[in-house]
Amino acid sequence: MSNRPLAAAGRAVPLLRAGLIAGIVIAAVAYPVVAFTGLGAKATVHAMEHKTKLLTTALPAETSYLYAPDGKTVLTMFYEEYRQYTKLSDMSPNIQQAIVAAEDSRFYQHKGVDPKGVARAFVANARSSGVSQGASTLTMQYVRMALRDSATTPKEVQEATQQTSLRKVKEMRMALDLEKEMSKEDILERYLNSAYFGHRAYGIYAASEIFFSKTPKDLTPVEAATLAGLVKSPSEYDPATSDQKDATGRRNYVLDRMTQLGYLSPDAAAAAKSEPIRLKLTYPPNDCAAIPEKYNSWGFACDYLKNWWSAQPAFGENRLERMDKLRRGGYRIVLSIDPKVQEAAEKNLGAGTGSPFANGIVVSEPGTGRVKAMAVNRTYSLNLADNPQSSNPEAGPKVKANYPNTVAPLLGGGDLPGYQAGSTFKMFPMLAALNAGMPLSTSFNAPHRYKSNVYDGWAPSNASGAMSGQQTMWSGFGKSVNTYFVWLEEQVGADTAVRLAEQLGLRWRTDVDREQASPGKAKKWGAFTLGVSDATPLEMANAYAAIAADGRYCEAMPVQAIMNRDGTPTTYATASGITREVAKPRCRQVVNADAARAATDAARCPTGDTPARGGCGGWSTADSVRGTVGRPVAGKTGTTDSTRSAWFVGYTPELAAASFISDPDNPFNAVGDGQSQIPIAAVAETLRDALKGKPTRQFNPPSDAMVG
């Protein structure tokens, strides 16, 4: 059946007469306004014409969807207004007919403004000395909604919705112009995708899902009339209240109007009116805290996605604009998390959710920077009611601890500074030295305590007397000899190591770290090689992934795809004017490939693996890792003073993983030596399980020049 009323032809107003009446009425209403605006009227008309043109292309805000890597499983959504744009062809004729019957029965006869309705409202409003009737057509209502939705300032929102004669006149003018540019079907489609139905349901797709758990294509006449009746006053006619009297009355009114217009037979309308309103309410998820329980641990990756998104210039000039795009842009986002790797990471955490010590792990993919797993011994939840008091003695009595529930970005990607990473930082001066041409065989007779003349007499010592003696990069790294690496850092320059760490993605988030890393201080930052700076597992996994990728650093990436609402990849323009996909890896060569391969050769020593070109000196700090992983593996342990935190960063050619254990609330709450093995086991077992069944790949060996 056509959506146009069956009796329309006989009652149609001739176009010439309709335009004349509309023009007279508009002029009558507009006269006082024009009299006051004077010469500004011409500029106003031009502005309205510009806005009318924009309304033909602008689409309403739409919900963004976050998918699992299969591209089908919805993890959550992001929206201020829950809406999914739907073509008119995907809507039941019932809802099209019901909305016309409820809001504008002469929709198919007028040209944007209904002369009869305007004349009737003008007389009524003149008698009441106010606005007692609106006479808004569907087209005029759409203009108002579109102006509201496209507003970028509070003033524009006010101008689009304020109850004044000037606003009404602008609406009429724009409605008349709009109908010259768009078909009735297009206007009806836009209207049904813009209207508010209550319960945060914007547009017919959201309304159908929220109230009846179905798509607009499947709406019955009863359901369509119920929804159409909501537009006039979503709260007054809300069918989800305990008393459905008003909602039923409004629905029946719409059914009667559908009958009068020939959309329903009297018998069908009578049968429909006898039915109660049967709802099947659905509440769509919104934001990361709404991720299904099955994927709860993925909430931390979701949260990282939001923080990453807020820093992307492709989505706006500032954080507010970018987050607004996420909630209104209708994007389809596919998370980079690999379910197999994520499961392995979760399974191999060594501390439970009831521990004050956070034990987390991040896995990154060398060559792409895509984050494959983010797991921590916490439940992702906003509900902190049952959390104990913070372990930080300086925190107030009402400050809750971060366990068992939290949404804090403990793994990185947010505004938390991270945790001191200890000797995992020895990688940066070693890599800088190799990149400067110093070979792996560079030898130094490392004493138990070393007094540095470069660092103004600073005298660090080794953790054990067994570390003293002649060391190379292989043995010094494998045994984690502090005095060897302070000496090596002197040779290459602490500032060179700091700048290299920055090129590999590290950021300084505390005042102390920022000061020490500054150009005026970095040359004297001798303790940098001992890992006194805070870092996050996300940063460390990604930095070591660059070494696994032969020195090619890729920015950390939480997504594998981002599509616009039309299904095309989301792009941005680089500084050089090149158009690139936002989700495409962003990589650059930070150190030469041979230097990175040499660093990997030395980094095989801590894990109990055998380097391709040298010897490890007889023992190492994590010699169980090679046996657990069962394939070539490199990495580095790290502990801080009094073992306040413990780390291990390990990698194969396929994956890089960083794990830590520390108290995020109180860094002085030492984890102790007994728990320092937890990150080592977490990384080794995660790499083992994640790579199970995959072919074994070998590291590329360094050249003779790098061996020395």
C-alpha positions as CSV (number, residue, x, y, z in Angstrom):
1,M,0.0,0.0,0.0
2,S,1.2,3.5,-0.8
3,N,2.1,5.8,2.1
4,R,0.1,8.6,0.5
5,P,-3.5,9.0,1.8
6,L,-6.1,7.3,-0.4
7,A,-8.3,10.4,-0.4
8,A,-5.5,12.8,-1.1
9,A,-6.1,13.5,-4.8
10,G,-9.6,15.0,-4.3
11,R,-8.5,17.3,-1.5
12,A,-5.3,18.5,-2.9
13,V,-4.8,22.3,-2.8
14,P,-3.7,23.6,-6.2
15,L,0.0,24.5,-6.1
16,L,-0.4,28.1,-7.2
17,R,-3.0,28.8,-4.5
18,A,-1.1,26.9,-1.9
19,G,2.0,28.9,-2.6
20,L,0.0,32.2,-2.6
21,I,-1.6,31.4,0.8
22,A,1.7,30.3,2.3
23,G,3.4,33.5,1.0
24,I,0.7,35.8,2.4
25,V,0.7,34.0,5.8
26,I,4.5,34.0,6.0
27,A,4.6,37.6,5.1
28,A,2.0,38.5,7.8
29,V,3.9,36.6,10.4
30,A,7.3,37.9,9.3
31,Y,6.4,41.5,8.9
32,P,7.1,42.6,12.5
33,V,10.4,40.8,12.5
34,V,11.6,42.3,9.2
35,A,10.6,45.7,10.4
36,F,13.0,45.4,13.3
37,T,15.8,43.8,11.4
38,G,15.9,46.2,8.5
39,L,19.0,45.8,6.3
40,G,20.0,42.7,8.2
41,A,17.2,40.8,6.6
42,K,19.1,40.2,3.4
43,A,22.0,38.7,5.3
44,T,19.6,36.5,7.3
45,V,18.1,35.1,4.1
46,H,21.5,34.3,2.7
47,A,22.4,32.6,5.9
48,M,19.2,30.5,5.8
49,E,19.9,29.5,2.2
50,H,23.3,28.3,3.3
51,K,21.9,26.3,6.1
52,T,19.2,24.8,3.9
53,K,21.9,23.5,1.6
54,L,23.8,22.0,4.5
55,L,20.6,20.2,5.7
56,T,20.4,18.3,2.4
57,T,23.8,16.6,3.1
58,A,24.1,16.6,6.9
59,L,23.1,13.3,8.6
60,P,22.0,13.1,12.2
61,A,24.3,11.8,15.0
62,E,24.7,8.1,15.0
63,T,25.9,5.5,17.5
64,S,29.4,4.1,17.1
65,Y,29.9,0.4,17.5
66,L,32.9,-1.4,19.0
67,Y,33.4,-4.9,17.7
68,A,35.6,-7.9,18.6
69,P,38.2,-8.9,16.0
70,D,35.7,-11.0,14.2
71,G,34.1,-7.8,13.1
72,K,30.6,-9.2,14.1
73,T,30.5,-9.5,17.9
74,V,29.4,-6.2,19.4
75,L,31.3,-5.4,22.6
76,T,29.7,-2.1,23.3
77,M,28.5,1.1,21.8
78,F,29.3,4.8,22.3
79,Y,26.5,7.4,22.1
80,E,25.0,10.5,23.5
81,E,21.9,9.7,21.5
82,Y,21.3,6.1,20.7
83,R,20.6,6.0,16.9
84,Q,21.4,3.9,13.9
85,Y,20.5,5.4,10.5
86,T,18.0,3.3,8.6
87,K,16.9,3.7,5.0
88,L,13.2,4.2,4.3
89,S,13.2,0.9,2.4
90,D,14.2,-0.9,5.6
91,M,11.2,0.5,7.5
92,S,7.8,-1.0,7.7
93,P,5.2,1.0,5.8
94,N,3.3,0.9,9.1
95,I,5.6,3.3,10.8
96,Q,5.8,5.6,7.7
97,Q,2.0,5.8,7.6
98,A,1.7,6.2,11.4
99,I,4.1,9.1,11.7
100,V,2.3,11.0,8.8
101,A,-1.1,10.3,10.5
102,A,0.2,11.4,13.9
103,E,2.2,14.5,12.9
104,D,1.3,15.8,9.5
105,S,-1.7,14.3,7.6
106,R,-1.2,16.7,4.7
107,F,2.5,15.9,4.3
108,Y,2.1,14.7,0.7
109,Q,0.0,17.8,-0.3
110,H,2.0,20.8,1.0
111,K,5.3,22.0,-0.1
112,G,7.0,22.3,3.2
113,V,4.5,24.6,4.9
114,D,0.9,23.8,5.2
115,P,-1.0,27.0,4.3
116,K,-4.2,25.9,6.0
117,G,-2.4,24.9,9.2
118,V,-0.4,28.1,9.2
119,A,-3.5,30.3,8.7
120,R,-5.3,28.4,11.5
121,A,-2.4,28.8,13.9
122,F,-1.9,32.4,12.9
123,V,-5.5,33.2,13.9
124,A,-5.3,31.2,17.1
125,N,-2.0,32.8,18.1
126,A,-3.3,36.3,17.4
127,R,-6.3,35.7,19.5
128,S,-4.2,34.4,22.4
129,S,-1.4,36.9,22.1
130,G,1.0,34.1,22.2
131,V,1.9,30.7,20.7
132,S,-1.0,28.4,21.2
133,Q,-0.7,26.4,18.0
134,G,2.4,25.5,16.1
135,A,1.3,24.2,12.7
136,S,4.6,22.6,12.2
137,T,4.8,20.2,9.3
138,L,7.0,17.2,9.2
139,T,9.4,19.2,7.0
140,M,9.5,22.0,9.5
141,Q,10.0,19.7,12.4
142,Y,12.9,18.1,10.5
143,V,14.5,21.4,9.9
144,R,14.3,22.2,13.6
145,M,15.8,18.8,14.6
146,A,18.5,19.1,12.0
147,L,19.5,22.6,13.1
148,R,19.6,21.4,16.7
149,D,21.6,18.3,15.9
150,S,24.1,20.2,13.8
151,A,24.5,23.0,16.3
152,T,28.1,23.4,17.6
153,T,27.5,26.1,20.2
154,P,24.9,26.6,23.0
155,K,23.7,29.7,21.1
156,E,22.9,27.7,17.9
157,V,21.0,25.2,20.0
158,Q,18.9,28.0,21.5
159,E,18.2,29.6,18.2
160,A,17.1,26.2,16.8
161,T,14.6,25.5,19.6
162,Q,13.4,28.8,21.1
163,Q,9.7,29.5,20.9
164,T,9.8,32.8,18.9
165,S,8.1,34.1,15.7
166,L,11.5,34.7,14.2
167,R,12.5,31.0,14.6
168,K,9.2,29.9,13.2
169,V,9.6,32.2,10.1
170,K,13.1,30.8,9.5
171,E,11.8,27.3,9.8
172,M,9.1,28.0,7.2
173,R,11.5,29.6,4.8
174,M,13.9,26.7,5.1
175,A,11.2,24.1,4.9
176,L,9.9,25.6,1.6
177,D,13.5,25.7,0.2
178,L,14.3,22.2,1.5
179,E,11.3,20.7,-0.4
180,K,12.8,22.1,-3.6
181,E,16.0,20.1,-3.0
182,M,14.7,16.9,-1.4
183,S,11.9,14.4,-2.2
184,K,9.1,13.7,0.3
185,E,10.6,10.2,0.8
186,D,14.0,11.6,1.7
187,I,12.5,14.1,4.1
188,L,10.4,11.4,5.8
189,E,13.5,9.2,6.0
190,R,15.5,11.9,7.6
191,Y,12.7,12.7,10.0
192,L,12.3,9.2,11.2
193,N,16.0,9.0,11.8
194,S,16.0,12.2,13.8
195,A,12.9,12.1,16.0
196,Y,13.1,11.5,19.7
197,F,11.0,8.7,21.1
198,G,12.1,8.8,24.8
199,H,14.4,6.4,26.7
200,R,17.4,7.9,24.9
201,A,16.0,6.5,21.6
202,Y,16.7,8.8,18.8
203,G,15.4,7.7,15.4
204,I,13.1,4.8,14.6
205,Y,15.8,2.1,14.7
206,A,16.6,2.9,18.3
207,A,12.9,3.2,19.2
208,S,12.0,-0.1,17.6
209,E,14.9,-1.9,19.5
210,I,14.4,-0.3,22.9
211,F,10.6,-0.6,23.1
212,F,10.0,-3.8,21.1
213,S,13.4,-5.5,20.6
214,K,13.0,-5.6,16.8
215,T,14.0,-3.7,13.7
216,P,11.8,-1.0,12.0
217,K,11.1,-3.4,9.2
218,D,9.1,-5.7,11.5
219,L,6.8,-3.1,13.2
220,T,3.1,-4.0,13.3
221,P,0.4,-1.3,13.0
222,V,-0.1,-1.4,16.8
223,E,3.6,-1.0,17.5
224,A,4.0,1.7,14.8
225,A,1.1,3.7,16.2
226,T,2.5,3.4,19.7
227,L,5.9,4.8,18.6
228,A,4.4,7.5,16.4
229,G,2.4,8.7,19.3
230,L,5.5,9.2,21.4
231,V,7.0,12.0,19.2
232,K,4.5,14.6,20.4
233,S,5.5,14.1,24.1
234,P,7.8,11.2,24.9
235,S,7.4,11.5,28.7
236,E,3.7,12.0,28.7
237,Y,2.9,9.1,26.4
238,D,5.6,6.7,27.7
239,P,4.3,3.2,27.4
240,A,7.0,1.8,29.8
241,T,5.3,3.4,32.8
242,S,3.1,1.4,35.2
243,D,0.0,3.2,33.9
244,Q,-0.4,2.9,30.1
245,K,-3.6,4.9,30.0
246,D,-2.2,8.0,28.3
247,A,0.0,5.9,26.0
248,T,-2.9,3.8,24.9
249,G,-5.1,6.8,24.3
250,R,-2.5,8.4,22.2
251,R,-1.9,5.2,20.2
252,N,-5.6,4.8,19.6
253,Y,-5.8,8.4,18.3
254,V,-3.0,7.6,15.8
255,L,-4.8,4.4,14.7
256,D,-8.0,6.5,14.1
257,R,-6.1,9.0,12.1
258,M,-4.6,6.1,10.0
259,T,-8.1,4.9,9.4
260,Q,-9.3,8.4,8.3
261,L,-6.4,8.6,5.9
262,G,-7.1,5.2,4.4
263,Y,-4.1,3.5,5.8
264,L,-6.1,1.1,7.9
265,S,-9.6,-0.4,7.5
266,P,-12.1,0.3,10.3
267,D,-12.1,-3.4,11.2
268,A,-8.3,-3.5,11.4
269,A,-8.1,-0.4,13.5
270,A,-10.8,-1.7,15.9
271,A,-8.9,-4.9,16.3
272,A,-5.7,-3.0,16.9
273,K,-7.2,-0.7,19.5
274,S,-8.5,-3.7,21.4
275,E,-4.9,-5.0,22.0
276,P,-2.9,-3.9,25.0
277,I,0.5,-2.4,24.5
278,R,3.0,-5.2,24.8
279,L,6.6,-4.1,25.2
280,K,9.8,-6.0,25.0
281,L,12.3,-3.5,26.4
282,T,15.9,-3.5,25.5
283,Y,18.6,-1.3,27.0
284,P,21.5,-1.0,24.6
285,P,25.0,-1.0,26.2
286,N,26.9,2.3,26.3
287,D,30.6,2.8,26.9
288,C,33.3,0.4,28.2
289,A,31.6,-0.4,31.6
290,A,28.7,-2.0,29.6
291,I,30.9,-4.6,27.9
292,P,29.3,-8.1,28.5
293,E,30.6,-10.0,31.5
294,K,32.1,-12.7,29.2
295,Y,34.5,-10.0,27.9
296,N,34.9,-8.0,31.1
297,S,38.7,-8.0,31.0
298,W,38.4,-6.4,27.5
299,G,37.1,-3.3,29.3
300,F,40.7,-2.1,29.9
301,A,41.4,-2.4,26.1
302,C,38.2,-0.5,25.5
303,D,39.3,2.2,27.9
304,Y,42.6,2.4,26.2
305,L,40.8,2.8,22.8
306,K,39.0,5.8,24.2
307,N,42.2,7.5,25.4
308,W,43.9,6.7,22.1
309,W,40.9,8.1,20.2
310,S,41.0,11.3,22.2
311,A,44.5,12.0,21.1
312,Q,44.0,11.5,17.4
313,P,43.9,14.8,15.4
314,A,41.9,12.9,12.7
315,F,38.8,13.2,14.9
316,G,39.0,16.9,15.8
317,E,41.1,19.7,17.1
318,N,40.8,18.9,20.8
319,R,39.8,16.1,23.2
320,L,36.1,17.3,23.4
321,E,35.6,17.4,19.7
322,R,37.2,13.9,19.3
323,M,35.1,12.3,21.9
324,D,32.0,14.0,20.5
325,K,32.9,12.3,17.1
326,L,33.2,8.9,18.8
327,R,29.7,9.3,20.4
328,R,28.0,10.8,17.4
329,G,30.0,9.8,14.3
330,G,28.5,6.3,13.6
331,Y,31.9,4.6,13.3
332,R,32.4,0.9,13.2
333,I,35.5,0.1,15.2
334,V,37.2,-3.3,15.3
335,L,39.4,-3.9,18.3
336,S,42.9,-5.2,17.8
337,I,42.8,-7.6,20.8
338,D,43.4,-11.3,19.7
339,P,41.0,-13.6,21.7
340,K,43.6,-16.4,21.9
341,V,46.4,-14.1,23.1
342,Q,44.0,-12.3,25.5
343,E,42.9,-15.6,27.0
344,A,46.5,-16.7,27.5
345,A,47.3,-13.4,29.2
346,E,44.4,-13.6,31.6
347,K,45.1,-17.2,32.4
348,N,48.7,-16.6,33.3
349,L,48.5,-13.7,35.6
350,G,50.1,-14.7,38.9
351,A,48.1,-12.7,41.4
352,G,44.3,-12.7,42.1
353,T,41.8,-9.8,42.1
354,G,42.0,-9.6,45.9
355,S,45.6,-8.6,45.9
356,P,46.6,-5.0,46.5
357,F,49.4,-5.6,44.0
358,A,48.4,-5.1,40.4
359,N,49.8,-7.8,38.2
360,G,49.3,-6.9,34.5
361,I,50.5,-7.8,31.1
362,V,50.3,-6.1,27.6
363,V,51.1,-7.9,24.4
364,S,52.1,-6.0,21.3
365,E,52.6,-7.1,17.7
366,P,56.1,-6.3,16.2
367,G,55.8,-4.6,12.8
368,T,52.3,-3.2,13.4
369,G,52.1,-1.9,17.0
370,R,48.7,-3.5,17.3
371,V,47.9,-4.4,20.9
372,K,47.0,-8.1,21.1
373,A,46.2,-8.4,24.8
374,M,45.7,-6.2,27.9
375,A,45.1,-8.1,31.1
376,V,45.3,-7.2,34.8
377,N,44.2,-8.9,38.0
378,R,41.3,-6.5,38.4
379,T,37.6,-6.5,37.5
380,Y,36.7,-3.7,35.1
381,S,33.8,-2.0,37.0
382,L,32.7,1.4,38.1
383,N,31.3,-0.1,41.3
384,L,34.0,0.5,44.1
385,A,31.6,0.0,47.0
386,D,33.2,-3.2,48.2
387,N,36.8,-2.2,47.6
388,P,38.9,-1.8,50.8
389,Q,40.6,1.4,51.9
390,S,43.6,2.5,49.9
391,S,47.0,1.2,51.0
392,N,48.4,4.6,50.7
393,P,48.8,6.1,54.2
394,E,48.5,9.6,52.8
395,A,45.1,8.9,51.3
396,G,42.0,9.9,53.2
397,P,39.9,7.4,55.0
398,K,37.2,7.6,52.3
399,V,39.6,6.8,49.5
400,K,39.0,3.4,48.0
401,A,41.7,1.0,46.8
402,N,42.0,0.0,43.2
403,Y,41.0,-3.6,43.8
404,P,39.1,-5.8,43.1
405,N,37.1,-3.3,40.9
406,T,38.6,-0.4,39.0
407,V,38.5,1.4,35.6
408,A,41.8,3.0,36.2
409,P,44.2,2.6,33.2
410,L,46.7,0.5,35.1
411,L,48.2,-0.9,32.0
412,G,48.9,2.4,30.2
413,G,47.3,4.6,27.6
414,G,45.8,7.0,30.2
415,D,47.0,9.7,32.6
416,L,48.6,7.4,35.2
417,P,52.4,7.7,35.3
418,G,53.1,4.0,35.5
419,Y,55.7,2.2,37.6
420,Q,59.4,2.3,38.0
421,A,60.6,-0.3,35.5
422,G,64.1,-1.1,36.9
423,S,66.7,-2.8,34.7
424,T,64.4,-3.2,31.7
425,F,65.7,0.3,30.9
426,K,69.2,-1.1,30.3
427,M,67.9,-1.8,26.8
428,F,67.9,1.9,25.9
429,P,71.6,2.7,26.5
430,M,72.7,-0.6,25.0
431,L,70.6,0.0,21.9
432,A,71.9,3.5,21.6
433,A,75.5,2.3,21.9
434,L,74.9,-0.4,19.2
435,N,73.2,2.2,16.9
436,A,76.3,4.4,17.4
437,G,78.5,1.6,16.1
438,M,79.8,0.1,19.4
439,P,79.9,-3.7,19.0
440,L,78.4,-6.3,21.3
441,S,81.9,-7.4,22.4
442,T,82.5,-3.9,24.0
443,S,84.2,-4.9,27.2
444,F,84.6,-3.3,30.6
445,N,85.9,-4.7,33.9
446,A,82.9,-3.8,36.0
447,P,83.6,-3.3,39.7
448,H,81.0,-4.0,42.4
449,R,80.7,-0.2,42.9
450,Y,81.5,2.3,40.2
451,K,82.1,6.0,40.9
452,S,81.1,8.1,37.9
453,N,83.0,11.3,37.1
454,V,80.5,12.1,34.4
455,Y,77.6,12.0,36.8
456,D,79.3,14.1,39.5
457,G,80.7,11.3,41.7
458,W,77.5,9.2,41.7
459,A,78.5,5.7,42.8
460,P,76.0,2.9,42.1
461,S,76.7,-0.7,42.9
462,N,75.7,-4.1,41.6
463,A,73.0,-6.3,43.2
464,S,75.6,-9.1,43.8
465,G,79.3,-9.4,44.0
466,A,79.1,-12.2,41.5
467,M,78.4,-9.6,38.8
468,S,81.8,-8.0,39.1
469,G,84.5,-8.6,36.5
470,Q,85.0,-8.4,32.7
471,Q,81.7,-8.0,31.0
472,T,80.4,-7.6,27.4
473,M,77.0,-6.5,26.3
474,W,75.9,-10.1,26.2
475,S,77.0,-11.0,29.8
476,G,76.3,-7.5,31.2
477,F,72.7,-7.7,29.9
478,G,72.2,-11.3,30.9
479,K,73.4,-10.7,34.5
480,S,72.0,-7.2,34.7
481,V,75.3,-5.6,35.8
482,N,74.5,-2.1,36.9
483,T,78.1,-0.8,36.9
484,Y,78.7,-2.1,33.3
485,F,75.6,-0.2,32.1
486,V,76.4,3.0,33.9
487,W,79.8,2.9,32.2
488,L,78.2,2.1,28.8
489,E,75.7,4.9,29.2
490,E,78.6,7.3,29.8
491,Q,80.2,6.2,26.6
492,V,77.1,6.9,24.4
493,G,75.7,9.7,26.5
494,A,72.7,9.5,28.9
495,D,70.8,12.1,26.8
496,T,71.2,9.9,23.7
497,A,69.7,7.0,25.6
498,V,66.8,9.2,26.8
499,R,66.1,10.6,23.4
500,L,66.1,7.1,21.9
501,A,63.6,5.9,24.6
502,E,61.4,8.8,23.5
503,Q,61.6,7.7,19.9
504,L,60.5,4.2,21.0
505,G,57.3,5.7,22.6
506,L,58.2,6.4,26.2
507,R,56.7,9.6,27.8
508,W,57.6,11.3,31.0
509,R,54.5,11.9,33.2
510,T,55.9,13.0,36.5
511,D,57.5,16.3,37.3
512,V,60.8,14.6,38.3
513,D,61.0,12.5,35.1
514,R,60.1,15.5,32.9
515,E,62.8,17.6,34.6
516,Q,65.5,14.9,34.4
517,A,64.6,14.2,30.7
518,S,64.8,17.9,29.7
519,P,67.6,19.0,27.4
520,G,69.4,20.7,30.2
521,K,69.4,17.7,32.6
522,A,69.4,14.6,30.4
523,K,73.2,14.5,30.1
524,K,73.5,14.0,33.8
525,W,70.7,11.5,34.2
526,G,73.0,8.6,35.0
527,A,70.3,6.6,37.0
528,F,68.2,6.5,33.8
529,T,69.8,3.2,32.8
530,L,68.7,1.7,36.2
531,G,65.0,2.4,35.4
532,V,64.2,5.0,38.0
533,S,61.7,6.6,35.6
534,D,58.0,5.5,35.6
535,A,56.8,3.6,32.6
536,T,53.7,1.6,31.6
537,P,53.6,-2.0,30.3
538,L,51.9,-0.7,27.2
539,E,55.0,1.5,26.5
540,M,57.5,-1.2,27.3
541,A,55.8,-3.9,25.3
542,N,55.7,-1.6,22.3
543,A,59.3,-0.3,22.7
544,Y,60.6,-3.9,22.8
545,A,58.4,-4.8,19.9
546,A,60.4,-2.3,17.8
547,I,63.6,-4.2,18.6
548,A,61.9,-7.5,17.6
549,A,60.9,-5.8,14.3
550,D,64.6,-5.0,13.5
551,G,64.4,-1.4,14.8
552,R,61.2,-0.4,13.2
553,Y,59.0,1.3,15.7
554,C,55.2,1.3,15.3
555,E,52.9,3.5,17.4
556,A,50.7,1.5,19.8
557,M,47.4,0.8,18.0
558,P,44.2,-0.5,19.7
559,V,42.3,-1.1,16.5
560,Q,42.6,-3.2,13.4
561,A,39.9,-1.3,11.5
562,I,37.8,1.9,11.7
563,M,35.0,2.4,9.2
564,N,32.8,5.5,8.6
565,R,29.0,5.1,8.7
566,D,29.0,4.5,5.0
567,G,31.4,1.5,5.3
568,T,34.5,3.3,3.9
569,P,37.8,3.3,5.9
570,T,38.2,6.3,8.1
571,T,41.2,8.4,6.8
572,Y,43.2,11.5,7.8
573,A,45.7,13.8,6.0
574,T,49.3,13.7,7.1
575,A,51.4,16.8,7.5
576,S,52.7,16.2,4.0
577,G,49.2,16.0,2.6
578,I,49.1,12.3,2.1
579,T,45.7,10.6,2.9
580,R,46.1,7.6,5.1
581,E,43.8,5.2,7.0
582,V,43.5,6.0,10.7
583,A,43.8,2.3,11.6
584,K,46.8,1.6,9.4
585,P,50.0,1.0,11.3
586,R,52.2,4.1,11.7
587,C,55.8,2.9,11.7
588,R,59.3,4.4,11.3
589,Q,62.8,3.1,11.4
590,V,64.3,4.3,14.8
591,V,67.6,2.4,14.8
592,N,69.3,0.5,12.1
593,A,68.3,-3.1,11.6
594,D,71.7,-4.5,12.4
595,A,71.8,-2.6,15.8
596,A,68.4,-4.0,16.7
597,R,69.4,-7.5,15.8
598,A,72.5,-7.1,17.9
599,A,70.4,-5.9,20.9
600,T,68.2,-9.0,20.4
601,D,71.2,-11.2,20.5
602,A,72.3,-9.8,23.8
603,A,68.7,-9.9,25.1
604,R,68.6,-13.7,24.6
605,C,71.0,-14.0,27.5
606,P,68.6,-13.1,30.3
607,T,66.1,-15.7,29.2
608,G,68.4,-18.7,29.2
609,D,68.4,-18.7,25.4
610,T,71.6,-19.0,23.3
611,P,72.6,-16.0,21.3
612,A,73.6,-16.5,17.7
613,R,77.0,-14.8,18.0
614,G,78.3,-14.6,21.5
615,G,78.4,-16.0,25.1
616,C,76.2,-15.0,28.1
617,G,78.8,-15.5,30.8
618,G,77.4,-18.6,32.5
619,W,74.2,-17.5,34.2
620,S,71.3,-15.1,33.7
621,T,68.4,-13.5,35.6
622,A,65.5,-15.3,34.0
623,D,67.0,-18.5,32.7
624,S,63.7,-20.5,32.9
625,V,62.0,-18.4,30.1
626,R,63.5,-20.2,27.1
627,G,62.4,-23.6,28.4
628,T,58.9,-22.4,29.1
629,V,58.4,-20.6,25.8
630,G,60.0,-23.4,23.8
631,R,61.3,-21.3,21.0
632,P,63.8,-18.4,20.5
633,V,63.0,-15.6,23.0
634,A,64.7,-12.5,24.2
635,G,63.9,-10.2,27.1
636,K,64.9,-8.4,30.3
637,T,64.1,-8.5,34.0
638,G,63.7,-5.4,36.1
639,T,63.3,-4.7,39.8
640,T,63.4,-1.5,41.8
641,D,64.9,-0.7,45.2
642,S,63.5,-3.0,47.9
643,T,61.6,-4.7,45.1
644,R,58.8,-2.2,45.2
645,S,58.0,-3.3,41.7
646,A,59.1,-6.1,39.5
647,W,59.0,-6.4,35.7
648,F,59.8,-8.7,32.8
649,V,59.6,-7.7,29.1
650,G,60.0,-10.5,26.7
651,Y,59.6,-11.1,22.9
652,T,59.8,-13.5,20.1
653,P,59.7,-12.5,16.4
654,E,55.9,-12.6,16.5
655,L,54.9,-11.0,19.9
656,A,56.3,-8.7,22.6
657,A,54.9,-8.8,26.1
658,A,55.5,-6.7,29.2
659,S,54.4,-7.7,32.7
660,F,54.7,-5.9,36.0
661,I,53.7,-6.3,39.6
662,S,53.3,-3.3,41.9
663,D,50.9,-1.4,44.2
664,P,49.4,1.4,42.1
665,D,48.0,3.1,45.2
666,N,51.3,3.1,47.2
667,P,54.6,2.6,45.3
668,F,56.3,2.3,48.7
669,N,54.4,-0.9,49.4
670,A,57.1,-3.4,48.3
671,V,56.0,-6.5,46.5
672,G,59.0,-8.3,47.9
673,D,61.5,-10.7,46.3
674,G,59.1,-13.6,46.7
675,Q,56.8,-12.2,44.0
676,S,59.4,-10.9,41.6
677,Q,59.1,-14.1,39.6
678,I,55.4,-13.5,38.8
679,P,56.0,-11.2,35.8
680,I,58.6,-13.5,34.4
681,A,56.2,-16.5,34.5
682,A,53.3,-14.4,33.2
683,V,55.2,-13.3,30.1
684,A,56.8,-16.7,29.4
685,E,53.6,-18.7,29.8
686,T,51.6,-16.2,27.8
687,L,54.0,-16.3,24.9
688,R,54.0,-20.1,25.0
689,D,50.2,-20.4,25.0
690,A,49.6,-17.6,22.5
691,L,52.1,-19.1,20.0
692,K,51.1,-22.7,20.5
693,G,50.7,-24.5,17.1
694,K,52.4,-21.7,15.2
695,P,55.7,-22.3,13.2
696,T,58.9,-21.5,15.1
697,R,60.6,-18.4,13.8
698,Q,64.2,-17.5,14.3
699,F,65.7,-14.1,15.1
700,N,67.9,-12.5,12.5
701,P,71.5,-12.7,13.7
702,P,73.6,-9.5,13.8
703,S,76.5,-8.9,11.3
704,D,80.2,-9.4,12.0
705,A,80.6,-5.6,12.4
706,M,78.0,-5.7,15.3
707,V,79.7,-8.6,17.0
708,G,83.2,-7.0,17.0
